[in-house]
């Protein structure tokens, strides 16, 4: 029982020392510590925003824009008038 209490006190002391070391470093280097935390926060923010934006973009169904709808209608109308080779050439110009 005494050995277990000594072990607990030793672990408690080690924990306190481990918690005091970063505080000492921050006191010694306040600007570097602040810039490090700012950079870490910025990095975490970028990763989280990228993850959230990517998951939201996968959830939405993309509808064709008005320009794409109009382009499909024009191609449909021209496909009845133009030859397939001319229609293919026209499509190569417009992307």
VMD Tcl script that draws the C-alpha trace (Angstrom):
set ca {
  {0.00 0.00 0.00}
  {2.87 2.36 0.87}
  {4.63 1.50 -2.38}
  {1.47 2.31 -4.32}
  {1.15 5.69 -2.54}
  {4.81 6.49 -3.30}
  {4.27 5.55 -6.94}
  {1.21 7.82 -7.08}
  {3.13 10.73 -5.52}
  {5.97 10.20 -7.99}
  {3.60 10.19 -10.95}
  {1.86 13.29 -9.59}
  {5.21 15.09 -9.31}
  {6.18 14.09 -12.87}
  {2.84 15.39 -14.16}
  {3.32 18.74 -12.42}
  {6.82 19.09 -13.86}
  {5.54 18.23 -17.33}
  {2.86 20.91 -17.02}
  {5.33 23.56 -15.79}
  {7.84 23.13 -18.65}
  {5.60 24.52 -21.43}
  {4.61 27.44 -19.21}
  {8.29 28.28 -18.72}
  {8.95 28.10 -22.45}
  {6.00 30.43 -23.14}
  {7.31 32.90 -20.56}
  {10.77 32.82 -22.13}
  {9.61 33.04 -25.78}
  {6.21 34.78 -25.86}
  {6.30 35.94 -29.49}
  {7.49 32.64 -30.89}
  {4.90 30.79 -28.81}
  {2.13 33.09 -30.02}
  {3.16 32.69 -33.67}
  {3.36 28.92 -33.28}
  {-0.15 28.74 -31.83}
  {-1.46 31.08 -34.55}
  {0.06 28.89 -37.25}
  {-1.32 25.72 -35.71}
  {-4.78 27.26 -35.45}
  {-4.61 28.43 -39.04}
  {-3.56 24.98 -40.20}
  {-6.32 23.24 -38.27}
  {-8.84 25.75 -39.63}
  {-7.76 25.14 -43.22}
  {-7.95 21.38 -42.82}
  {-11.40 21.53 -41.18}
  {-12.82 23.99 -43.71}
  {-11.51 21.89 -46.60}
  {-13.04 18.75 -45.11}
  {-16.41 20.41 -44.51}
  {-16.51 22.07 -47.93}
  {-15.57 18.83 -49.67}
  {-18.27 16.84 -47.86}
  {-20.89 19.52 -48.59}
  {-19.97 19.65 -52.27}
  {-20.44 15.88 -52.56}
  {-23.91 16.12 -51.02}
  {-25.28 18.63 -53.53}
  {-26.52 17.55 -56.94}
  {-25.18 19.88 -59.57}
  {-27.80 21.11 -62.01}
  {-26.72 22.37 -65.41}
  {-26.47 26.13 -65.70}
  {-28.63 28.16 -68.05}
  {-25.73 28.41 -70.50}
  {-25.25 24.65 -70.54}
  {-28.98 24.08 -71.07}
  {-29.01 26.56 -73.95}
  {-25.91 24.97 -75.49}
  {-27.56 21.55 -75.40}
  {-30.67 22.96 -77.08}
  {-28.60 24.61 -79.83}
  {-26.65 21.38 -80.44}
  {-29.92 19.46 -80.55}
  {-31.37 21.86 -83.12}
  {-28.18 21.90 -85.20}
  {-27.87 18.13 -85.15}
  {-31.01 17.99 -87.32}
  {-29.52 20.40 -89.88}
  {-25.73 19.85 -89.93}
  {-23.84 16.78 -90.92}
  {-22.25 14.77 -88.08}
  {-18.73 15.83 -89.14}
  {-19.66 19.53 -89.13}
  {-21.39 19.13 -85.76}
  {-18.29 17.43 -84.39}
  {-16.15 20.30 -85.68}
  {-18.46 22.84 -84.06}
  {-18.26 21.00 -80.75}
  {-14.47 21.00 -80.91}
  {-14.53 24.84 -81.21}
  {-16.87 25.33 -78.27}
  {-15.30 22.88 -75.89}
}
mol new
graphics top color blue
foreach p $ca { graphics top sphere $p radius 0.5 }
foreach p [lrange $ca 0 end-1] q [lrange $ca 1 end] { graphics top cylinder $p $q radius 0.2 }
display resetview
